[in-house]
Amino acid sequence: MEQLYDMKPKIETMKTKIKDMEAHIAAQKEQIETLQNRKTMKCESGVVVKYANPPPSWPYIQSVQFKSHFEERPTVTYGLYFLDSDRSTNLRVITEITDVTKTGFRMKLTSYDDSKLYGAKINWMACGK
């Protein structure tokens, strides 16, 4: 009988550990289910280029169509990575993305005042569901 009483604390400790493990397993199952049910995110990228000598007229607007449409309007990020201008004038450039939809967007490049901009290249990336 003494041996049974000695085992009681160990049994209670094991019961607690089993409950903790069951809770952990339930949380893991919930995470797996969430991951299986979420829609996958996709990204698409490209480049917008305008270059000419003599300098082209500005603004330059290009419509970009995605290769495959998104289920929701994606987030579009971009960066200017190439710029060629006349060194004797001030450099003024504005880049903006407008009209973002599930199927594409518009990229606008603008130079103003006395700036002589020969060309610019912009990388973009659209990500979403």
N, C-alpha and C positions, 0 to 999 in steps of 0.2 A: 504494500500500500504506500509505503514511504517513497518508493521509486515513482509511483504515479504522481504524487504531490511534487516531487522534484522535477518531473517532466512538464508540469502545468505552465510555468513561466516560459519555457522553451516553446511550447505549443502556442501560447498566446503571441509570442514574438513572431513565430512562423505565420500565424493567421494575419497579423498586421502586415508582414512582408507580402503575403499573397494578395491582400487587398490593395496594397500599393502597386504591385505588379499588374493587377487587373485594371486599375485606374490608368496606369501608363499604357497598357495595351489598348484600352478604349480611346485614349488620346491619339495614339499612333494610327488607329483605324480611322478616326475622324480626319486626321491630316491626309491620309492616303485617299480617302473619299473626296476631300476638298480638291486635292491635286488632280484626281481623275475627272472631276466634274468641271474644272475650270477650262475655259476656252484658251487655246494657245495664242500667244502673242507672236506677231510676225513683224519683221522690219524689211524695208526696201530702201535702197539708196541710189543716188545718181549724181550727175554733174550738170550744171548750167554754165554754158560758155558763150561769151560774146567777145570777139576780137576782130579788129580791122585797122588798116593803115591806108589812108588817113583815118583819124578817129571817127567812129560811127556816131550817129545821132543818138542822143539819150532822151528819154528813158528807153530801156530795152525791157520788154515784157515777154516772158516765155511761159506758155502753158505746159505743165508736166502731167502726164497721165501715168498712173501706177500700172505696173504689168498685170497685177490682179487686184481687184478692189478689196477694201477693208470692210469688215462688218459694221464698224463704227468709224467716225471721223478720227483719223490718226493724229498723233502729235508729230509735227515736223520741226526738226532742228536743222540748222545750216551754219556754214562757216565760209567766209571769204578766204581763199587760199592762194589766189594769184591776182596781181594787180599790176597793170602797166600804164604809166601816165607820162606826160611830158614834164620833165624836171623843171622847166622854166615857169610853170604855173602851180597854183595851189592844188592840192589833192583833196577833192571832196567826192565822197561816194556814199550813197545810201542803198542798202539792200533790204528788201522786205518780201515776206511771203504773205499772200492774200488768198482768199477764196478756197480754203482747204475743205475738201469734201472726201467722201469715201473712195472716190475714183481719181483724185488728183489735186493740184493746186496751181497757183500762178506765182512766178518769181519775177520781181521787178528790180532792175538795176538803174540807178539814177546818178548822174553827175550834174553839177550846176555851177553857175557863175563862170569864171574864166578857166575852170579845170579842163584839161585835155586828157581824157581817159581813152586809151587805145583798147584796153580789154580788161576783162575780169573773169575769174572762174570761181564758182561756188559749189561746194559739196553739200548735199542735203541727205537727210535720213528721215524716213517716216516710220513710226512704230505704233502699233495698236492691234486691236482684235479684228 
